[in-house]
Amino acid sequence: MARLAGIQLFKGLNIDLAPFEARANWRRFDPEEVLVDFDDLSTDVYFLLAGEVRVLMRTASGKEVILDEMRPGELFGELAALDGIQRSANVTALTRGEACVMPASVFKEIIFSHKEVAERLFCLMASRIRELNARFVEQTVLDLRHRLYSELLRLSIPRGERVGERVITPPPFHHIMAARIGCRREQVTREFTMMTQEGLIERTRGALVLRQPDVLKARVAEAMRSDH
């Protein structure tokens, strides 16, 4: 079975990936290893087979903003492969892992020869643009508190045994949350303390539980409306 068969872009499709895999490289990486850096001229696409990575943007002043964290099955680097422009983000490993590194020419050959792959790529890119648009609006109209609420909701998943609750596993570090919403770590710590006192969140071993996600959603929606 093809090693790329588990990648979201190809999963379940009846495509012979072996010829394309034969023209790609396989790269193992360690925690904190930089896979792609700002302004790199490389145009390879990375398919994440194992491990986790973090995607960062950097402002002109040197401030870093976390865009995303990726897990096995995801891909990155497709923009440079498509338009040939130097990298706009940094991708650093969070854990040990492995990636398939595919030259842009091979990646484009798959897309142009398989309509279903192209459609999946378009949907993936559209979803990323929608999320970036949502985050841009939040940065523009919401204060720090409501940006934090929104980001916690985005990072969380339903908590199986407790209907109505959501959970983030493992619990996010305060400095990481600060980098995701564009503020200082101390501000996140202060907000977390207030949310705990309100009964909105609870820290358990290995998880951050959102006790009342509907309240957080309502507050974000109200803040969006009251901006005008």
C-alpha positions in Angstrom: 0.0 0.0 0.0 1.3 3.5 -0.9 2.7 5.4 2.0 0.8 8.5 1.0 -2.5 6.7 1.0 -3.3 8.0 4.5 -2.8 11.6 3.6 -6.1 13.5 3.5 -5.6 14.7 0.0 -5.5 11.1 -1.4 -7.4 9.1 1.2 -9.9 6.7 -0.3 -9.1 7.7 -3.9 -8.3 5.0 -6.5 -5.0 6.4 -7.6 -1.6 4.7 -8.1 0.6 6.8 -6.0 3.7 4.6 -6.4 5.2 6.4 -9.4 4.9 9.8 -7.6 6.3 8.4 -4.4 9.3 7.1 -6.3 10.2 10.7 -7.3 9.8 12.1 -3.8 12.2 12.1 -0.8 11.5 10.9 2.8 12.7 13.1 5.6 12.8 12.2 9.3 12.9 15.1 11.7 13.5 15.8 15.4 11.7 18.2 17.9 12.5 21.9 17.2 14.0 21.1 13.8 13.1 23.7 11.1 11.5 22.1 8.1 10.7 25.3 6.2 11.8 28.8 7.0 10.8 32.3 6.0 12.0 33.4 2.6 13.3 29.9 1.6 13.4 29.5 -2.1 12.4 25.8 -2.0 9.1 24.9 -3.6 8.7 21.3 -2.3 5.4 20.1 -0.7 5.5 18.3 2.6 3.1 15.5 3.5 3.2 14.8 7.2 3.4 11.0 7.8 4.2 11.1 11.5 4.8 13.8 14.2 3.4 17.3 14.7 4.6 20.7 13.4 3.8 24.3 14.1 3.3 27.0 11.4 4.4 30.5 12.3 4.2 33.9 10.6 6.6 36.8 11.6 5.8 40.5 11.4 8.4 43.1 10.3 9.1 43.9 13.9 10.0 40.2 14.6 6.8 39.3 16.5 5.7 35.7 15.8 2.1 34.7 15.4 1.1 31.0 15.4 -1.1 30.2 12.4 -1.6 26.5 12.9 -0.4 23.2 14.3 -0.4 20.2 11.9 -0.7 16.5 12.5 -0.2 13.3 10.4 -2.2 13.3 7.2 -1.9 17.0 6.6 0.3 18.9 4.1 2.1 22.2 3.9 4.2 24.1 1.3 1.6 23.9 -1.4 1.5 27.7 -2.0 5.2 27.9 -3.0 4.7 24.8 -5.2 1.9 26.5 -7.1 3.2 30.0 -7.5 7.0 29.6 -7.1 7.2 32.5 -4.6 9.5 32.2 -1.6 8.1 30.8 1.6 5.9 33.1 3.7 5.9 31.0 6.9 8.2 29.0 9.2 7.4 25.4 9.9 9.1 23.9 13.0 8.8 20.3 14.4 7.1 19.9 17.7 7.8 16.2 17.9 9.9 13.6 16.2 8.4 12.6 12.9 8.6 11.9 9.2 7.5 13.7 6.0 7.3 13.0 2.4 9.0 15.8 0.5 7.7 16.1 -3.0 9.1 18.4 -5.7 6.6 21.0 -7.0 6.7 19.5 -10.5 5.6 16.1 -9.2 2.9 17.6 -7.0 1.5 19.6 -9.9 1.6 16.5 -12.1 -0.7 14.7 -9.6 -3.1 17.6 -9.4 -3.4 18.2 -13.2 -3.8 14.5 -14.0 -6.4 13.7 -11.3 -9.4 16.0 -11.1 -10.5 14.5 -7.7 -7.2 15.5 -6.1 -7.4 19.0 -7.5 -11.0 19.3 -6.1 -9.8 18.2 -2.7 -6.9 20.7 -2.8 -9.2 23.5 -3.7 -11.5 22.6 -0.8 -8.6 22.4 1.6 -7.2 25.8 0.5 -10.7 27.3 0.6 -11.2 26.1 4.2 -7.8 27.6 5.2 -8.7 30.9 3.6 -12.0 31.0 5.4 -10.3 30.3 8.8 -7.7 33.1 8.1 -10.5 35.4 7.2 -12.3 34.6 10.4 -9.2 35.2 12.4 -8.5 38.5 10.6 -11.9 39.8 11.5 -11.5 38.7 15.1 -8.1 40.5 15.3 -9.7 43.6 13.8 -12.9 43.9 15.8 -12.5 41.8 19.0 -10.7 42.7 22.2 -8.2 40.3 23.7 -10.7 38.5 25.9 -13.1 37.6 23.1 -10.2 36.6 20.8 -9.1 34.2 23.5 -12.7 32.8 23.8 -12.9 32.3 20.1 -9.5 30.6 19.8 -10.3 28.2 22.7 -13.5 27.2 20.9 -11.5 26.7 17.6 -8.9 24.5 19.3 -11.4 22.4 21.3 -13.3 19.2 20.4 -16.5 17.8 22.0 -15.9 16.0 25.3 -17.3 12.6 24.8 -18.8 11.7 28.2 -19.9 15.2 29.1 -22.5 16.5 26.7 -22.2 20.3 26.2 -18.6 20.5 27.2 -15.5 20.8 25.0 -11.9 19.9 25.7 -8.4 20.8 24.5 -5.8 18.0 24.9 -3.1 18.6 25.9 -3.9 21.9 27.6 -2.3 24.8 25.7 0.6 26.7 27.2 -0.2 30.4 28.0 2.6 31.7 25.8 1.4 29.6 22.9 -2.1 31.0 23.3 -0.7 34.5 23.4 1.2 33.9 20.2 -2.0 32.6 18.5 -4.1 35.7 19.4 -1.4 38.4 19.3 -0.9 39.4 23.0 1.4 38.9 26.0 1.5 35.7 28.1 0.6 37.6 31.2 -2.6 38.8 29.7 -3.6 35.2 28.8 -2.8 34.0 32.4 -5.0 36.8 33.8 -7.9 35.9 31.6 -7.5 32.2 32.4 -7.7 33.0 36.1 -10.9 34.9 35.6 -12.4 32.2 33.4 -11.6 29.6 36.1 -13.2 31.7 38.8 -16.4 32.1 36.6 -16.6 28.3 36.1 -16.0 28.6 32.3 -12.9 26.5 32.2 -11.3 23.8 34.3 -7.8 22.4 34.2 -7.7 18.6 34.6 -4.7 16.3 34.2 -3.9 16.4 30.6 -6.7 18.6 29.4 -8.3 22.0 29.5 -12.1 21.6 29.8 -14.4 24.3 28.4 -17.3 23.9 30.9 -19.7 26.3 29.2 -18.7 26.6 25.5 -22.2 28.0 24.7 -21.6 30.9 27.0 -18.3 31.6 25.2 -19.9 31.4 21.8 -22.7 33.8 22.9 -20.2 36.3 24.3 -18.1 36.3 21.1 -21.3 36.7 19.0 -22.4 39.6 21.2 -19.0 41.3 20.9 -19.1 41.0 17.1 -22.5 42.6 17.1 -21.7 45.4 19.5 -18.6 46.4 17.6 -20.8 48.4 15.3 
